[in-house]
């Protein structure tokens, strides 16, 4: 499942890196070779 909307926050379960979506472009976010997890 890819990025859906502006404002979503994602976290890397390996290094703890966090990102917030500012522009939806499709696809998935990758960090440390793994997909980042949507924070709820």
mmCIF entry with sequence, helices, sheets and N, C-alpha, C, O atoms, coordinates in Angstrom:
data_MODEL
# 
_entry.id   MODEL 
# 
_entity.id                         1 
_entity.type                       polymer 
_entity.pdbx_number_of_molecules   1 
# 
_entity_poly.entity_id                      1 
_entity_poly.type                           'polypeptide(L)' 
_entity_poly.nstd_linkage                   no 
_entity_poly.nstd_monomer                   no 
_entity_poly.pdbx_seq_one_letter_code       
;(UNK)(UNK)(UNK)(UNK)(UNK)(UNK)(UNK)(UNK)(UNK)(UNK)(UNK)(UNK)(UNK)(UNK)(UNK)(UNK)
(UNK)(UNK)(UNK)(UNK)(UNK)(UNK)(UNK)(UNK)(UNK)(UNK)(UNK)(UNK)(UNK)(UNK)(UNK)(UNK)
(UNK)(UNK)(UNK)(UNK)(UNK)(UNK)(UNK)(UNK)
;
_entity_poly.pdbx_seq_one_letter_code_can   XXXXXXXXXXXXXXXXXXXXXXXXXXXXXXXXXXXXXXXX 
_entity_poly.pdbx_strand_id                 A 
# 
loop_
_entity_poly_seq.entity_id 
_entity_poly_seq.num 
_entity_poly_seq.mon_id 
_entity_poly_seq.hetero 
1 1  UNK n 
1 2  UNK n 
1 3  UNK n 
1 4  UNK n 
1 5  UNK n 
1 6  UNK n 
1 7  UNK n 
1 8  UNK n 
1 9  UNK n 
1 10 UNK n 
1 11 UNK n 
1 12 UNK n 
1 13 UNK n 
1 14 UNK n 
1 15 UNK n 
1 16 UNK n 
1 17 UNK n 
1 18 UNK n 
1 19 UNK n 
1 20 UNK n 
1 21 UNK n 
1 22 UNK n 
1 23 UNK n 
1 24 UNK n 
1 25 UNK n 
1 26 UNK n 
1 27 UNK n 
1 28 UNK n 
1 29 UNK n 
1 30 UNK n 
1 31 UNK n 
1 32 UNK n 
1 33 UNK n 
1 34 UNK n 
1 35 UNK n 
1 36 UNK n 
1 37 UNK n 
1 38 UNK n 
1 39 UNK n 
1 40 UNK n 
# 
_struct_asym.id          A 
_struct_asym.entity_id   1 
# 
loop_
_struct_sheet.id 
_struct_sheet.type 
_struct_sheet.number_strands 
_struct_sheet.details 
AA1 ? 3 ? 
AA2 ? 2 ? 
# 
loop_
_struct_sheet_order.sheet_id 
_struct_sheet_order.range_id_1 
_struct_sheet_order.range_id_2 
_struct_sheet_order.offset 
_struct_sheet_order.sense 
AA1 1 2 ? anti-parallel 
AA1 2 3 ? anti-parallel 
AA2 1 2 ? anti-parallel 
# 
loop_
_struct_sheet_range.sheet_id 
_struct_sheet_range.id 
_struct_sheet_range.beg_label_comp_id 
_struct_sheet_range.beg_label_asym_id 
_struct_sheet_range.beg_label_seq_id 
_struct_sheet_range.pdbx_beg_PDB_ins_code 
_struct_sheet_range.end_label_comp_id 
_struct_sheet_range.end_label_asym_id 
_struct_sheet_range.end_label_seq_id 
_struct_sheet_range.pdbx_end_PDB_ins_code 
_struct_sheet_range.beg_auth_comp_id 
_struct_sheet_range.beg_auth_asym_id 
_struct_sheet_range.beg_auth_seq_id 
_struct_sheet_range.end_auth_comp_id 
_struct_sheet_range.end_auth_asym_id 
_struct_sheet_range.end_auth_seq_id 
AA1 1 UNK A 18 ? UNK A 20 ? UNK A 18 UNK A 20 
AA1 2 UNK A 9  ? UNK A 11 ? UNK A 9  UNK A 11 
AA1 3 UNK A 37 ? UNK A 38 ? UNK A 37 UNK A 38 
AA2 1 UNK A 30 ? UNK A 31 ? UNK A 30 UNK A 31 
AA2 2 UNK A 34 ? UNK A 35 ? UNK A 34 UNK A 35 
# 
loop_
_atom_site.group_PDB 
_atom_site.id 
_atom_site.type_symbol 
_atom_site.label_atom_id 
_atom_site.label_alt_id 
_atom_site.label_comp_id 
_atom_site.label_asym_id 
_atom_site.label_entity_id 
_atom_site.label_seq_id 
_atom_site.pdbx_PDB_ins_code 
_atom_site.Cartn_x 
_atom_site.Cartn_y 
_atom_site.Cartn_z 
_atom_site.occupancy 
_atom_site.B_iso_or_equiv 
_atom_site.pdbx_formal_charge 
_atom_site.auth_seq_id 
_atom_site.auth_comp_id 
_atom_site.auth_asym_id 
_atom_site.auth_atom_id 
_atom_site.pdbx_PDB_model_num 
ATOM 1   N N  . UNK A 1 1  ? 0.855  -1.190 0.000  1.00 0.00 ? 1  UNK A N  1 
ATOM 2   C CA . UNK A 1 1  ? 0.000  0.000  0.000  1.00 0.00 ? 1  UNK A CA 1 
ATOM 3   C C  . UNK A 1 1  ? 0.890  1.238  0.000  1.00 0.00 ? 1  UNK A C  1 
ATOM 4   O O  . UNK A 1 1  ? 1.817  1.344  0.803  1.00 0.00 ? 1  UNK A O  1 
ATOM 5   N N  . UNK A 1 2  ? 0.611  2.150  -0.882 1.00 0.00 ? 2  UNK A N  1 
ATOM 6   C CA . UNK A 1 2  ? 1.432  3.341  -1.010 1.00 0.00 ? 2  UNK A CA 1 
ATOM 7   C C  . UNK A 1 2  ? 0.878  4.537  -0.254 1.00 0.00 ? 2  UNK A C  1 
ATOM 8   O O  . UNK A 1 2  ? -0.137 4.463  0.438  1.00 0.00 ? 2  UNK A O  1 
ATOM 9   N N  . UNK A 1 3  ? 1.584  5.628  -0.417 1.00 0.00 ? 3  UNK A N  1 
ATOM 10  C CA . UNK A 1 3  ? 1.185  6.884  0.204  1.00 0.00 ? 3  UNK A CA 1 
ATOM 11  C C  . UNK A 1 3  ? -0.192 7.293  -0.323 1.00 0.00 ? 3  UNK A C  1 
ATOM 12  O O  . UNK A 1 3  ? -0.432 7.253  -1.530 1.00 0.00 ? 3  UNK A O  1 
ATOM 13  N N  . UNK A 1 4  ? -1.097 7.684  0.578  1.00 0.00 ? 4  UNK A N  1 
ATOM 14  C CA . UNK A 1 4  ? -2.469 8.005  0.208  1.00 0.00 ? 4  UNK A CA 1 
ATOM 15  C C  . UNK A 1 4  ? -2.783 9.493  0.240  1.00 0.00 ? 4  UNK A C  1 
ATOM 16  O O  . UNK A 1 4  ? -3.488 9.992  -0.637 1.00 0.00 ? 4  UNK A O  1 
ATOM 17  N N  . UNK A 1 5  ? -2.260 10.227 1.258  1.00 0.00 ? 5  UNK A N  1 
ATOM 18  C CA . UNK A 1 5  ? -2.640 11.636 1.382  1.00 0.00 ? 5  UNK A CA 1 
ATOM 19  C C  . UNK A 1 5  ? -1.593 12.465 2.125  1.00 0.00 ? 5  UNK A C  1 
ATOM 20  O O  . UNK A 1 5  ? -0.778 11.937 2.882  1.00 0.00 ? 5  UNK A O  1 
ATOM 21  N N  . UNK A 1 6  ? -1.638 13.768 1.890  1.00 0.00 ? 6  UNK A N  1 
ATOM 22  C CA . UNK A 1 6  ? -0.755 14.714 2.560  1.00 0.00 ? 6  UNK A CA 1 
ATOM 23  C C  . UNK A 1 6  ? -1.026 14.663 4.057  1.00 0.00 ? 6  UNK A C  1 
ATOM 24  O O  . UNK A 1 6  ? -2.177 14.576 4.487  1.00 0.00 ? 6  UNK A O  1 
ATOM 25  N N  . UNK A 1 7  ? 0.040  14.718 4.846  1.00 0.00 ? 7  UNK A N  1 
ATOM 26  C CA . UNK A 1 7  ? -0.082 14.725 6.296  1.00 0.00 ? 7  UNK A CA 1 
ATOM 27  C C  . UNK A 1 7  ? 0.136  13.379 6.953  1.00 0.00 ? 7  UNK A C  1 
ATOM 28  O O  . UNK A 1 7  ? 0.300  13.301 8.170  1.00 0.00 ? 7  UNK A O  1 
ATOM 29  N N  . UNK A 1 8  ? 0.140  12.306 6.154  1.00 0.00 ? 8  UNK A N  1 
ATOM 30  C CA . UNK A 1 8  ? 0.421  10.987 6.726  1.00 0.00 ? 8  UNK A CA 1 
ATOM 31  C C  . UNK A 1 8  ? 1.838  10.970 7.282  1.00 0.00 ? 8  UNK A C  1 
ATOM 32  O O  . UNK A 1 8  ? 2.730  11.632 6.751  1.00 0.00 ? 8  UNK A O  1 
ATOM 33  N N  . UNK A 1 9  ? 2.041  10.210 8.356  1.00 0.00 ? 9  UNK A N  1 
ATOM 34  C CA . UNK A 1 9  ? 3.367  10.081 8.954  1.00 0.00 ? 9  UNK A CA 1 
ATOM 35  C C  . UNK A 1 9  ? 3.783  8.619  8.898  1.00 0.00 ? 9  UNK A C  1 
ATOM 36  O O  . UNK A 1 9  ? 3.002  7.714  9.192  1.00 0.00 ? 9  UNK A O  1 
ATOM 37  N N  . UNK A 1 10 ? 5.034  8.418  8.513  1.00 0.00 ? 10 UNK A N  1 
ATOM 38  C CA . UNK A 1 10 ? 5.590  7.072  8.384  1.00 0.00 ? 10 UNK A CA 1 
ATOM 39  C C  . UNK A 1 10 ? 6.837  6.948  9.241  1.00 0.00 ? 10 UNK A C  1 
ATOM 40  O O  . UNK A 1 10 ? 7.545  7.931  9.462  1.00 0.00 ? 10 UNK A O  1 
ATOM 41  N N  . UNK A 1 11 ? 7.111  5.723  9.733  1.00 0.00 ? 11 UNK A N  1 
ATOM 42  C CA . UNK A 1 11 ? 8.289  5.463  10.544 1.00 0.00 ? 11 UNK A CA 1 
ATOM 43  C C  . UNK A 1 11 ? 9.020  4.229  10.019 1.00 0.00 ? 11 UNK A C  1 
ATOM 44  O O  . UNK A 1 11 ? 8.404  3.280  9.535  1.00 0.00 ? 11 UNK A O  1 
ATOM 45  N N  . UNK A 1 12 ? 10.339 4.266  10.125 1.00 0.00 ? 12 UNK A N  1 
ATOM 46  C CA . UNK A 1 12 ? 11.175 3.106  9.785  1.00 0.00 ? 12 UNK A CA 1 
ATOM 47  C C  . UNK A 1 12 ? 11.322 2.265  11.049 1.00 0.00 ? 12 UNK A C  1 
ATOM 48  O O  . UNK A 1 12 ? 11.766 2.758  12.086 1.00 0.00 ? 12 UNK A O  1 
ATOM 49  N N  . UNK A 1 13 ? 10.946 0.996  10.952 1.00 0.00 ? 13 UNK A N  1 
ATOM 50  C CA . UNK A 1 13 ? 11.042 0.101  12.110 1.00 0.00 ? 13 UNK A CA 1 
ATOM 51  C C  . UNK A 1 13 ? 12.466 -0.348 12.404 1.00 0.00 ? 13 UNK A C  1 
ATOM 52  O O  . UNK A 1 13 ? 12.707 -1.005 13.417 1.00 0.00 ? 13 UNK A O  1 
ATOM 53  N N  . UNK A 1 14 ? 13.419 -0.002 11.532 1.00 0.00 ? 14 UNK A N  1 
ATOM 54  C CA . UNK A 1 14 ? 14.809 -0.397 11.748 1.00 0.00 ? 14 UNK A CA 1 
ATOM 55  C C  . UNK A 1 14 ? 15.597 0.716  12.440 1.00 0.00 ? 14 UNK A C  1 
ATOM 56  O O  . UNK A 1 14 ? 16.221 0.489  13.477 1.00 0.00 ? 14 UNK A O  1 
ATOM 57  N N  . UNK A 1 15 ? 15.566 1.934  11.855 1.00 0.00 ? 15 UNK A N  1 
ATOM 58  C CA . UNK A 1 15 ? 16.378 3.026  12.409 1.00 0.00 ? 15 UNK A CA 1 
ATOM 59  C C  . UNK A 1 15 ? 15.572 4.092  13.150 1.00 0.00 ? 15 UNK A C  1 
ATOM 60  O O  . UNK A 1 15 ? 16.147 4.948  13.822 1.00 0.00 ? 15 UNK A O  1 
ATOM 61  N N  . UNK A 1 16 ? 14.239 4.046  13.030 1.00 0.00 ? 16 UNK A N  1 
ATOM 62  C CA . UNK A 1 16 ? 13.396 5.012  13.726 1.00 0.00 ? 16 UNK A CA 1 
ATOM 63  C C  . UNK A 1 16 ? 13.176 6.316  12.982 1.00 0.00 ? 16 UNK A C  1 
ATOM 64  O O  . UNK A 1 16 ? 12.551 7.233  13.515 1.00 0.00 ? 16 UNK A O  1 
ATOM 65  N N  . UNK A 1 17 ? 13.680 6.415  11.759 1.00 0.00 ? 17 UNK A N  1 
ATOM 66  C CA . UNK A 1 17 ? 13.487 7.614  10.940 1.00 0.00 ? 17 UNK A CA 1 
ATOM 67  C C  . UNK A 1 17 ? 11.997 7.852  10.731 1.00 0.00 ? 17 UNK A C  1 
ATOM 68  O O  . UNK A 1 17 ? 11.250 6.910  10.468 1.00 0.00 ? 17 UNK A O  1 
ATOM 69  N N  . UNK A 1 18 ? 11.552 9.123  10.849 1.00 0.00 ? 18 UNK A N  1 
ATOM 70  C CA . UNK A 1 18 ? 10.151 9.474  10.645 1.00 0.00 ? 18 UNK A CA 1 
ATOM 71  C C  . UNK A 1 18 ? 10.033 10.489 9.521  1.00 0.00 ? 18 UNK A C  1 
ATOM 72  O O  . UNK A 1 18 ? 10.875 11.378 9.390  1.00 0.00 ? 18 UNK A O  1 
ATOM 73  N N  . UNK A 1 19 ? 8.978  10.358 8.703  1.00 0.00 ? 19 UNK A N  1 
ATOM 74  C CA . UNK A 1 19 ? 8.705  11.320 7.634  1.00 0.00 ? 19 UNK A CA 1 
ATOM 75  C C  . UNK A 1 19 ? 7.229  11.674 7.621  1.00 0.00 ? 19 UNK A C  1 
ATOM 76  O O  . UNK A 1 19 ? 6.380  10.866 7.999  1.00 0.00 ? 19 UNK A O  1 
ATOM 77  N N  . UNK A 1 20 ? 6.928  12.909 7.174  1.00 0.00 ? 20 UNK A N  1 
ATOM 78  C CA . UNK A 1 20 ? 5.552  13.349 6.991  1.00 0.00 ? 20 UNK A CA 1 
ATOM 79  C C  . UNK A 1 20 ? 5.367  13.704 5.527  1.00 0.00 ? 20 UNK A C  1 
ATOM 80  O O  . UNK A 1 20 ? 6.190  14.417 4.953  1.00 0.00 ? 20 UNK A O  1 
ATOM 81  N N  . UNK A 1 21 ? 4.298  13.216 4.918  1.00 0.00 ? 21 UNK A N  1 
ATOM 82  C CA . UNK A 1 21 ? 4.022  13.430 3.497  1.00 0.00 ? 21 UNK A CA 1 
ATOM 83  C C  . UNK A 1 21 ? 3.612  14.886 3.264  1.00 0.00 ? 21 UNK A C  1 
ATOM 84  O O  . UNK A 1 21 ? 2.706  15.400 3.921  1.00 0.00 ? 21 UNK A O  1 
ATOM 85  N N  . UNK A 1 22 ? 4.297  15.544 2.313  1.00 0.00 ? 22 UNK A N  1 
ATOM 86  C CA . UNK A 1 22 ? 3.949  16.913 1.936  1.00 0.00 ? 22 UNK A CA 1 
ATOM 87  C C  . UNK A 1 22 ? 3.393  16.978 0.521  1.00 0.00 ? 22 UNK A C  1 
ATOM 88  O O  . UNK A 1 22 ? 2.751  17.959 0.146  1.00 0.00 ? 22 UNK A O  1 
ATOM 89  N N  . UNK A 1 23 ? 3.644  15.919 -0.274 1.00 0.00 ? 23 UNK A N  1 
ATOM 90  C CA . UNK A 1 23 ? 3.117  15.848 -1.635 1.00 0.00 ? 23 UNK A CA 1 
ATOM 91  C C  . UNK A 1 23 ? 2.955  14.388 -2.013 1.00 0.00 ? 23 UNK A C  1 
ATOM 92  O O  . UNK A 1 23 ? 3.898  13.606 -1.898 1.00 0.00 ? 23 UNK A O  1 
ATOM 93  N N  . UNK A 1 24 ? 1.762  14.014 -2.466 1.00 0.00 ? 24 UNK A N  1 
ATOM 94  C CA . UNK A 1 24 ? 1.494  12.625 -2.840 1.00 0.00 ? 24 UNK A CA 1 
ATOM 95  C C  . UNK A 1 24 ? 1.959  12.401 -4.275 1.00 0.00 ? 24 UNK A C  1 
ATOM 96  O O  . UNK A 1 24 ? 1.556  13.114 -5.193 1.00 0.00 ? 24 UNK A O  1 
ATOM 97  N N  . UNK A 1 25 ? 2.814  11.400 -4.447 1.00 0.00 ? 25 UNK A N  1 
ATOM 98  C CA . UNK A 1 25 ? 3.321  11.106 -5.774 1.00 0.00 ? 25 UNK A CA 1 
ATOM 99  C C  . UNK A 1 25 ? 3.156  9.649  -6.151 1.00 0.00 ? 25 UNK A C  1 
ATOM 100 O O  . UNK A 1 25 ? 3.592  9.230  -7.223 1.00 0.00 ? 25 UNK A O  1 
ATOM 101 N N  . UNK A 1 26 ? 2.530  8.876  -5.282 1.00 0.00 ? 26 UNK A N  1 
ATOM 102 C CA . UNK A 1 26 ? 2.354  7.449  -5.529 1.00 0.00 ? 26 UNK A CA 1 
ATOM 103 C C  . UNK A 1 26 ? 3.547  6.653  -5.042 1.00 0.00 ? 26 UNK A C  1 
ATOM 104 O O  . UNK A 1 26 ? 4.567  7.232  -4.668 1.00 0.00 ? 26 UNK A O  1 
ATOM 105 N N  . UNK A 1 27 ? 3.438  5.367  -5.041 1.00 0.00 ? 27 UNK A N  1 
ATOM 106 C CA . UNK A 1 27 ? 4.510  4.500  -4.605 1.00 0.00 ? 27 UNK A CA 1 
ATOM 107 C C  . UNK A 1 27 ? 4.561  4.338  -3.099 1.00 0.00 ? 27 UNK A C  1 
ATOM 108 O O  . UNK A 1 27 ? 3.651  4.751  -2.380 1.00 0.00 ? 27 UNK A O  1 
ATOM 109 N N  . UNK A 1 28 ? 5.652  3.724  -2.631 1.00 0.00 ? 28 UNK A N  1 
ATOM 110 C CA . UNK A 1 28 ? 5.842  3.474  -1.204 1.00 0.00 ? 28 UNK A CA 1 
ATOM 111 C C  . UNK A 1 28 ? 7.127  4.142  -0.734 1.00 0.00 ? 28 UNK A C  1 
ATOM 112 O O  . UNK A 1 28 ? 8.016  4.427  -1.538 1.00 0.00 ? 28 UNK A O  1 
ATOM 113 N N  . UNK A 1 29 ? 7.223  4.391  0.564  1.00 0.00 ? 29 UNK A N  1 
ATOM 114 C CA . UNK A 1 29 ? 8.427  4.970  1.147  1.00 0.00 ? 29 UNK A CA 1 
ATOM 115 C C  . UNK A 1 29 ? 9.328  3.844  1.632  1.00 0.00 ? 29 UNK A C  1 
ATOM 116 O O  . UNK A 1 29 ? 8.872  2.922  2.309  1.00 0.00 ? 29 UNK A O  1 
ATOM 117 N N  . UNK A 1 30 ? 10.621 3.923  1.280  1.00 0.00 ? 30 UNK A N  1 
ATOM 118 C CA . UNK A 1 30 ? 11.588 2.889  1.638  1.00 0.00 ? 30 UNK A CA 1 
ATOM 119 C C  . UNK A 1 30 ? 12.692 3.500  2.496  1.00 0.00 ? 30 UNK A C  1 
ATOM 120 O O  . UNK A 1 30 ? 13.193 4.582  2.189  1.00 0.00 ? 30 UNK A O  1 
ATOM 121 N N  . UNK A 1 31 ? 13.069 2.810  3.569  1.00 0.00 ? 31 UNK A N  1 
ATOM 122 C CA . UNK A 1 31 ? 14.187 3.222  4.414  1.00 0.00 ? 31 UNK A CA 1 
ATOM 123 C C  . UNK A 1 31 ? 14.866 1.946  4.896  1.00 0.00 ? 31 UNK A C  1 
ATOM 124 O O  . UNK A 1 31 ? 14.185 0.977  5.230  1.00 0.00 ? 31 UNK A O  1 
ATOM 125 N N  . UNK A 1 32 ? 16.173 1.931  4.937  1.00 0.00 ? 32 UNK A N  1 
ATOM 126 C CA . UNK A 1 32 ? 16.938 0.752  5.365  1.00 0.00 ? 32 UNK A CA 1 
ATOM 127 C C  . UNK A 1 32 ? 16.548 -0.501 4.592  1.00 0.00 ? 32 UNK A C  1 
ATOM 128 O O  . UNK A 1 32 ? 16.605 -1.610 5.124  1.00 0.00 ? 32 UNK A O  1 
ATOM 129 N N  . UNK A 1 33 ? 16.146 -0.320 3.317  1.00 0.00 ? 33 UNK A N  1 
ATOM 130 C CA . UNK A 1 33 ? 15.809 -1.445 2.451  1.00 0.00 ? 33 UNK A CA 1 
ATOM 131 C C  . UNK A 1 33 ? 14.436 -2.044 2.710  1.00 0.00 ? 33 UNK A C  1 
ATOM 132 O O  . UNK A 1 33 ? 14.093 -3.061 2.106  1.00 0.00 ? 33 UNK A O  1 
ATOM 133 N N  . UNK A 1 34 ? 13.644 -1.449 3.584  1.00 0.00 ? 34 UNK A N  1 
ATOM 134 C CA . UNK A 1 34 ? 12.312 -1.969 3.908  1.00 0.00 ? 34 UNK A CA 1 
ATOM 135 C C  . UNK A 1 34 ? 11.269 -0.860 3.744  1.00 0.00 ? 34 UNK A C  1 
ATOM 136 O O  . UNK A 1 34 ? 11.598 0.323  3.828  1.00 0.00 ? 34 UNK A O  1 
ATOM 137 N N  . UNK A 1 35 ? 9.996  -1.252 3.508  1.00 0.00 ? 35 UNK A N  1 
ATOM 138 C CA . UNK A 1 35 ? 8.920  -0.274 3.447  1.00 0.00 ? 35 UNK A CA 1 
ATOM 139 C C  . UNK A 1 35 ? 8.712  0.355  4.809  1.00 0.00 ? 35 UNK A C  1 
ATOM 140 O O  . UNK A 1 35 ? 8.764  -0.321 5.837  1.00 0.00 ? 35 UNK A O  1 
ATOM 141 N N  . UNK A 1 36 ? 8.475  1.670  4.805  1.00 0.00 ? 36 UNK A N  1 
ATOM 142 C CA . UNK A 1 36 ? 8.186  2.369  6.056  1.00 0.00 ? 36 UNK A CA 1 
ATOM 143 C C  . UNK A 1 36 ? 6.746  2.083  6.451  1.00 0.00 ? 36 UNK A C  1 
ATOM 144 O O  . UNK A 1 36 ? 5.899  1.828  5.595  1.00 0.00 ? 36 UNK A O  1 
ATOM 145 N N  . UNK A 1 37 ? 6.468  2.128  7.772  1.00 0.00 ? 37 UNK A N  1 
ATOM 146 C CA . UNK A 1 37 ? 5.148  1.802  8.305  1.00 0.00 ? 37 UNK A CA 1 
ATOM 147 C C  . UNK A 1 37 ? 4.364  3.071  8.613  1.00 0.00 ? 37 UNK A C  1 
ATOM 148 O O  . UNK A 1 37 ? 4.902  4.015  9.191  1.00 0.00 ? 37 UNK A O  1 
ATOM 149 N N  . UNK A 1 38 ? 3.090  3.090  8.225  1.00 0.00 ? 38 UNK A N  1 
ATOM 150 C CA . UNK A 1 38 ? 2.213  4.214  8.507  1.00 0.00 ? 38 UNK A CA 1 
ATOM 151 C C  . UNK A 1 38 ? 1.976  4.298  10.008 1.00 0.00 ? 38 UNK A C  1 
ATOM 152 O O  . UNK A 1 38 ? 1.602  3.312  10.642 1.00 0.00 ? 38 UNK A O  1 
ATOM 153 N N  . UNK A 1 39 ? 2.199  5.491  10.575 1.00 0.00 ? 39 UNK A N  1 
ATOM 154 C CA . UNK A 1 39 ? 1.938  5.717  11.996 1.00 0.00 ? 39 UNK A CA 1 
ATOM 155 C C  . UNK A 1 39 ? 0.476  6.112  12.142 1.00 0.00 ? 39 UNK A C  1 
ATOM 156 O O  . UNK A 1 39 ? -0.027 6.928  11.370 1.00 0.00 ? 39 UNK A O  1 
ATOM 157 N N  . UNK A 1 40 ? -0.202 5.544  13.117 1.00 0.00 ? 40 UNK A N  1 
ATOM 158 C CA . UNK A 1 40 ? -1.625 5.850  13.316 1.00 0.00 ? 40 UNK A CA 1 
ATOM 159 C C  . UNK A 1 40 ? -1.849 6.683  14.547 1.00 0.00 ? 40 UNK A C  1 
ATOM 160 O O  . UNK A 1 40 ? -2.989 7.028  14.860 1.00 0.00 ? 40 UNK A O  1 
# 
